[in-house]
Amino acid sequence: MLCERRAAATCLVLVLFFTTAAAKCRSDFVKIHGHVRCTVRPGDKVLVSLIFTERQPEGSAPETALDVRERAFSGEVIFNTNGSNRYEKCNVRPKAVLVRLIAANGSEQNRTLLKISDAFKYDAEHGEYAPVADINLSGWCDPSVGETP
């Protein structure tokens, strides 16, 4: 009986330890801002997904929807830096960012995949990835209207 109580107490302490250890990892975020060349139709959205591994299947990551206003979009995608094993503890970082322009009917108009190492700068103090330049997507270009991309 004493042995069972000690085992239960030990399990409880371990659960509490791992729960609080996981909670100590902070959340970082990726800032997104850019423009859509040409026309944006009502209901168009920009969907942003963070890619964490080289072999991550498309559509497996949560998507953040950003509204497009006057052909501009901006927002933040927050992620937890806690990993799935002890080697990744508080060290999970995205490898790339997938940014897609989606029409109101769900069809994809344009996309770009940006490598974190090339297209973003990291501010460790604030846990913030910021793009080094505006992200540009192509909207609904109609050459007969004379819009310039």
Summary of the structure (lengths in Angstrom):
residues: 149
radius of gyration: 21.1
end to end distance: 76.5
largest distance: 84.6
contacts: 384
relative contact order: 0.24
helix: 21%
strand: 42%
